[in-house]
Amino acid sequence: MSSTEDPAAKDRPAKLVVTGATKTYQTNSGPLHAVADFSMSIADGEFACIVGPSGCGKTTLLWSIAGLHSLTSGRVTLDGEEITEPHSQIGMVFQEANLLPWRNLDKNIELPFEIKRQKPDRERINKLIDRVGLAGFGNKFPRELSGGMQQRAAIVRALSFNPSVLLMDEPFGALDAFTRDEMNLLVEEIWLETRKTILFVTHNITEAVFLSDRVFVMSARPGRLAKIFDIPFPRPRTLDLLATKEVFDLVNEIKAEIQIGATPANHTSTENVQPASSPSRTPPSEPGQSGDRTNG
Amino acid sequence: MVDKHLGDKIPEFGAKKPAGGNSSGLAPSGLTSGPGARSFWEIFAIIMVAVVIIGSAEAYIRFFEVPQYVMPPPSSIAYALVADFDLIAPHLGFTLIELFVGYAFGASIGLMLAAVITQFPFAEKIIAPYVLMLVTTPMLALVPLLILRFGFGLEPRIIAVALASGPMVMINSATGFRRTDLAKIALARSFGATTFQIFTKIRFPMAMPMIVVGLMIGAIFGLLTAVGAEMVGGGFGLGNRLTTYSATLQMPRFFAVILILSTLGILIYVTFYLIGKKWASWES
């Protein structure tokens, strides 16, 4: 299976380059190596995922790329410019939406403009709000919305100031499986429309395979780049894809790769290996349904 | 420009607009339920209970001829409150001035100290014992000393109110400011926020519920201290009236002052309850 729409990533100019990223924390019990000599190059407009076991330094790495953490050594460049502090071309979507509970949705989404002392681009914001299906919820407070809706708002907030790179830090980890599928479809659609460069961190291999052009597998701590998988499935992808043998095999291959890099005793869990069995593409307009599927 | 064609390529499914979104969804509750929320019978019952309690007190005191210096009947308290309000009003004025001025200084200094100190954990460790001392020492004990130094005017009372309310505001606000949510701070930083913006947009609103609690406790402590300081010495203020009226057995006036004081306390509570509802309701 090969993608026709997507030229091989290597042919496009590099957008985001990480070179020898190493992050060591000094703790009371000695140095803690969170990330060790991690290098990656992401092409302009590429959708890349980093997967790895919990605590392998994925989030640390992503926060460093966002300029929120400094690296012990190594460097991150965006369009050749070194990132040492948060950059206006980088939008970030955090775990569990991270909305401010004392602001309503509109005020939450306008936060980046307030901080940058700019007039909110309401036209763009309204288009995005319509796009993710949140129209009419502007004066609701986060606690009045389901987890999926909160995360939609967080995506609008990250895209509101039109960054060229979107970093997503396990954004759907706290959502139920149905909502997660909807959100994955939405993210793919938005990516196909905007062609932002997206770097997506997750511990859910199925999610990574569904979304990415390339999956970067990280080993257990200290996080090193274990292997890069090209994901060849054509776009737009549908949830049916997740039930195919190709995806199943690929997910297992990635899973095996993660376990090779890890201490075997610590990884007996079988999460992520079952392919999602959702039979059809559901429109992401009805968030908040709870499912009892537990495929991760 | 990416967003130019973002708008054009938007497919239809977003067009199905979810209903609602006009009401804030906050249900009024408790003390401040709206006028429509309370039924006639509720109001009737509340008034009836008050009438029964006050009425039976009146009947009991009159029937058993309880001496006035033990407990005057409610009717004579009410009469004193209305007829002698002119006598009491200037004293109420002095007490309110002491409370407002002392509280304004105490609360604002307490709030600022809390905001600054929580940014520097080391400074907090150094200052904490002194603040705890201020909180636990009854300020009334210092009033005779303050009177020696500042005389019998308003100053010693204002200082006592400030010293009583400030630390209360400070320890509660500090608890609020210490609640740091790294993800929310990182969020603000990812948009390029300065330290000051992180304070105004994240830390301060996050601390708001605790700040309101601190301001309320500080105000109530301020009122107690103002009245207590007036009882210690000097010739004016509601506290002074309490000592004067009880010493001269003018019990209806004494209880009229008590009524005014409890009304002030309730006003303080309701004010901060409403402030909390407006500015810190997101947490409940």
Interface residues (C-beta under 8 A of the other chain):
Chain A: W63 A66 G67 L68 E85 P86 S88 I90 G91 M92 F94 Q95 E96 N98 L100 P101 W102 R103 L111 P112 E114 I115 K116 R124 K127 L128 D130 R131 V132 G133 L134 A135 G136 F137 G138 N139 K140 F141 R143 E144 F161 N162 S164 E189 E193 T194 R195 K196 P283 P284 S285
Chain B: V2 D3 H5 L6 G7 K9 I10 P11 F13 G14 A15 K16 K17 P18 A19 G20 G21 N22 S24 G25 A183 K184 A186 L187 A188 R189 S190 F191 G192 A193 Q197 K201 I202 P205 M206 M208 A280 W282 E283
